[in-house]
């Protein structure tokens, strides 16, 4: 038994279908993305397919009801960034109907009447409608939850500048804050990737370090958008004392756009970064935005065409 204050809920999300997933599935194995295969480099830092984008938009509706993360941590790979944005942009609020404009709420009950008071009319765009008042989570890019490196071209990321050039406008378009710099890119170029696969020990160590970092965060509900091999190595380190059925479920391969939620508990509690001022704890993480636009499904999908 643990006190509630000693626990966090972590929602691990594998990215949706990428172009590399589709190519490998069609071929029957991973040959299309093997670095020595002719044409394999077209899958470098693979992006989502149209089917992958559709997976995200379908999942978004159910997540809006079931999952309310205070923070979204995301791998620096493009397919993970796309998945994170498509699922949680605007706090995962239900996307607006495309017939509504930015100056018209989706319905009278969608937001309190004063939600429009501080919205700049110059932001009007036919692809958006004003969403309900919400504390949308910040996004933090973190290299510790990047996919297992090496051997496959899809697992080599692009340069930091190229990724930011693609994604900063997308997150800005939905008024979502994303921190690329604090933890996302130890180096501008991916100097870790090599023709040899990253060792299992290295991936497992990164996964444990990620869990230790999550334990320092002040948030109690966090989403982590990452990759199948990384998740496989993480979950392999746990489940030794649980029921066989639960262990098998924990250790199986995570599917595209699958969410697997766990409870992280520490007997001695968590020690977030921040400071106490009187009886109030002030965390060091960035404050949330208060006012948001809800993008239509069409607008979300079109934003990600530019990175395919």
Rosetta blueprint (number, residue, H / E / L):
1 X L
2 X L
3 X L
4 X H
5 X H
6 X H
7 X E
8 X E
9 X E
10 X E
11 X E
12 X E
13 X E
14 X E
15 X L
16 X L
17 X L
18 X E
19 X H
20 X H
21 X H
22 X H
23 X H
24 X H
25 X H
26 X H
27 X H
28 X L
29 X L
30 X L
31 X H
32 X H
33 X H
34 X E
35 X L
36 X L
37 X L
38 X L
39 X L
40 X H
41 X H
42 X H
43 X H
44 X L
45 X L
46 X L
47 X L
48 X E
49 X L
50 X H
51 X H
52 X H
53 X H
54 X H
55 X H
56 X H
57 X H
58 X H
59 X H
60 X H
61 X H
62 X H
63 X H
64 X H
65 X H
66 X H
67 X L
68 X L
69 X L
70 X L
71 X E
72 X E
73 X E
74 X E
75 X L
76 X L
77 X L
78 X H
79 X H
80 X H
81 X H
82 X H
83 X H
84 X H
85 X H
86 X H
87 X H
88 X H
89 X H
90 X H
91 X H
92 X H
93 X L
94 X L
95 X L
96 X E
97 X L
98 X L
99 X L
100 X L
101 X L
102 X L
103 X L
104 X L
105 X L
106 X L
107 X L
108 X L
109 X L
110 X L
111 X L
112 X L
113 X H
114 X H
115 X H
116 X H
117 X L
118 X L
119 X L
120 X L
121 X H
122 X H
123 X H
124 X L
125 X L
126 X L
127 X L
128 X E
129 X E
130 X E
131 X L
132 X L
133 X L
134 X L
135 X L
136 X L
137 X L
138 X E
139 X E
140 X E
141 X E
142 X E
143 X H
144 X H
145 X H
146 X L
147 X L
148 X L
149 X L
150 X L
151 X L
152 X E
153 X H
154 X H
155 X H
156 X L
157 X L
158 X L
159 X L
160 X H
161 X H
162 X H
163 X H
164 X H
165 X H
166 X H
167 X H
168 X H
169 X H
170 X H
171 X H
172 X H
173 X H
174 X L
175 X L
176 X L
177 X L
178 X E
179 X E
180 X E
181 X E
182 X E
183 X E
184 X L
185 X L
186 X L
187 X L
188 X L
189 X L
190 X L
191 X L
192 X L
193 X L
194 X L
195 X L
196 X L
197 X L
198 X L
199 X L
200 X H
201 X H
202 X H
203 X H
204 X H
205 X H
206 X H
207 X H
208 X H
209 X H
210 X H
211 X H
212 X H
213 X H
214 X H
215 X H
216 X H
217 X L
218 X L
219 X L
220 X L
221 X E
222 X E
223 X E
224 X E
225 X E
226 X E
227 X L
228 X H
229 X H
230 X H
231 X H
232 X H
233 X H
234 X H
235 X H
236 X H
237 X L
238 X L
239 X L
240 X L
241 X L
242 X L
243 X L
244 X H
245 X H
246 X H
247 X H
248 X H
249 X H
250 X H
251 X H
252 X L
253 X L
254 X L
255 X L
256 X L
257 X L
258 X L
259 X E
260 X E
261 X E
262 X E
263 X E
264 X E
265 X E
266 X L
267 X L
268 X L
269 X L
270 X L
271 X L
272 X L
273 X L
274 X E
275 X E
276 X E
277 X E
278 X L
279 X L
280 X E
281 X E
282 X E
283 X E
284 X L
285 X L
286 X L
287 X L
288 X L
289 X L
290 X L
291 X L
292 X L
293 X E
294 X E
295 X E
296 X E
297 X H
298 X H
299 X H
300 X H
301 X H
302 X H
303 X H
304 X H
305 X H
306 X H
307 X H
308 X L
